[in-house]
């Protein structure tokens, strides 16, 4: 663990894992309601194994320093109570500090889970120095469709998520065609986490493949371009659309699979 300090003087810890070779860039990992627990550290280690500096800020430190919970009902209930006491602006300040701490290693991606997924989505427009964002199962995200994204944003949702109705996800996609939002059959909230009872291996692997491709495209590849009145898009996506127009096809965005 390392210690970081925000511009408002708040000090917090962060779990950092470094790759064995020269970093390809960095990934900031935003916790779910369980805090910086062994599972999240394992997630950070896996990104480091892929060649990225991985860092997970302990966002609970503003209320309960060092908090780490399990995925049982009692642990998640306590974690949710802690998260409710942290203002979004406070969490974003901690995330901004974390991004600045690793930006010297290359471009920076943000990946968030559940509560951290909502914060990742907010970070796309409110945190500087971010190349792309990936969010898993953010409950509040589907209602935050007013603003176009400043950076490429990828979302993952379970089709059986009791917290996020599929109809809301469909409406979100209609409002935000500049966001790549995928759904996964037979997947509930937290489907990506092998520490939860809701873990769904097939969906988790497919979402991870998409996440790693997204990060490699925007952290290692060319920077996104901004299209007037259309949000942030990748050059690769623009090129793909051009090719489809020539061939008479169309691009309706990612399917809800």
N, C-alpha and C positions, 0 to 999 in steps of 0.2 A: 504494500500500500504506500502511496505517496500523499503528500499534503499540498493543497492548492488554496489560494486566497483570492476572493473576488474583489472587485473594485469598491464594494461597500464594506470591506474588512472582514467578511465572513470566511472562516477557514473550514475546509472540509477535506475528507479523505477520498482517494480514488484508487481503484485497483487497476494496475497497468501491467500489460504483458507485451513484450517486445519480440519481434521475429528474430530468427537466428542470422539472417542475412540482411542486406540493405533494405529498409522498408519500401514498400510500394506506395505507401501513403498511410493514413490513419483512419480508424473507426472508433467513434465515440458511442458507447453502448449505454442506453438509458434503461434503468431497472423497471421491473414491474412492482407490484405491491409487496413483494417479498424482500425487497432491498438487495444489498450486495451480498447475496448468499452463495453457497458453493456452486449452485447451478449457474449463476450469472458469471462467476469467475471462470467456470468451464467454457462458457460461451466466448468470453474474452480470449481465453487460451486458444480456442479453435480459430478465431480470426487472426491471432498472431501466427499460428501455424500456416495460415494461408499467405503470410508475408506482410501483414499490416501491423502497425503499432495499435494495440487495442487498449482502450481506457474506459473505465466505468465509474463515473462520479457517484459518490454516496449522497444522493439528493435528500435522504432522510436526516442528514447530519444537522440540518437547521432546527429540527425538532427533537430527534432522538439519535445522537451520534452513535455510529457503529451498529445501527439496527439491522438485524438479519432475521428473517422469518422463514418458516417452512411453508409448504403448499397445502397443509391441512386447513380446515375451516377456521380454527382458532388463529393460526398464523396469518392467514390472508385477511381476516377481520381486523386484527391489530394493525397490519400493514396499511389497510385502507383508511383506518382512522388516522394514522400518522400522515398519509398522503393528503388528506383533507385539510390538514393544518398548514400546508405549504402552498403559498401563493404561486401562481404560474410565473409571475415576474421574478420571484426569488429563484425558482427552479431554472428559468431561462438565464439568469445571471450566472448561476453555477455552470450551466452548459456552455455559455459563452467563454467562461474562464477555462473550461476543459478543452474546448476547441483551440483556444490560443496556446494552450500548453503543448499541443502536439502538431500544430500547423507547420512547424519547421521540418517535419518529416515528409511533407508532401501534401497533396490534397486530402480533405477530410470528409468522411461520410458520417452520418448519424443513423444508428439503428436503435429503435425503441420497441418495448414490449408492454402491452396493456396500458397502464398509466403512463409508462415511458413512451408508448406509441403515440398517445395524444401529445405529449411534450415534443416528440420528434416531429410530428406534423406541424406544430406551432413553430418549432425551430426553423423549419424551411423558409419561413418568411421573416423571422425575428432574430435569428442568430447570424452573425456575419462570418464569412470565411468557410462556408459549407458548400461542398461540391454536389452532394445528393443526400436524399433522406429515404429511409425505409422504416415503415411502421407496421407492427403486428397488433391487430385487435384493439385499436383505440376506440373506446366507447363514445367519447365526445367528438371524435374526428368527423363522423358522418353528419354531424350537425354544423360543422365549421366549413361550409362550402362556399362562403361568400367571396373569399379572396383567391385570385389566381396564384399559382405557386411561382416563387422566384427561382427555385431550383428543382431539378427532376425529382419526382416523388413517387415511390412505390408503396402500395398498401396490400396487406394480407388479412383476409377475414375468413373465419369458419362459417360455413353455411348453417351450422347448427348452434351458433353462438347465441345463448339465451339472452345475453346483454345487448346484442346488436341485431335487430330484426333484418332479415334479408331484403325486405322492401326498402328500408332506409339506405342500405348499401346501393341498391339499384337507383334510388333517387339521387344519391350522392354522385354516382357515376354520370348521371345525366347532367348535373350541374357542373361537374369538374372533369371534362374530357381531357384536360391537360394532366390528369393524374392517372397512373396505371394502377387500377384496383382489381385484385384477383380474389376470388372466393374458392373455397375448397369443400367438396362434398363430404358429408359425415364427419366434419371437423367442428369442434366446439371451442369455447374460449380457452386460450392457452394450449392449443393443439400442437404448437411447436416445442413445448417444454416437456422433456422426458422425466421431469420431476413431478409432473401433475398426473392425476388420474385421467385427464382429458387428452393426454398425448396421443396423437394420431401419426404414426410413423410415415405413411405414404405422403400425406399432406405436408408434414414437416420437411421431408426431403425435397419435395417439389418447390416449396416456398424458399428453402435455403438455396437451392440451385438458382432460382430467380434473383434472390438477394445478392449472391456472390457475383452473378453476371452483371447486375445493376451497378454494384460497387466497382467492379473491374472496368466497366465502360466509362464511368464518370470520374473515378479516382485515378485510374491508370491511363485512360484514354483522353480524347479531346474534350475540352470544356463545353458545357451546354451553350447554345445560342438563344438569345431572346427574340421571340417573334412578336411584333407589335400586336397588342390586344389579344394575345394567345397564350401567355404564360411561358414557362421554360420548357424547352424541348432539346433533345440531343440532336447533333448533326446526323447521327446514324438514323434516327427516326425520320428526320426530314428527307434524307436520301431515299429511305424505303418508301415513303409516300410518293416521291417523284417517280420512282420506278413503277409503282402500282398504277399511277395515272397513265403512264405510257402504255401499260399492258391492259388498261381498261378495268382494273380492279378497284377496290375501295378499301379503306382502313377504318373500321368501326371501333378501334381500340381493343383492349384486352377482353377476352370473353369471360363470363362468370362461369368458371368451370369447377 
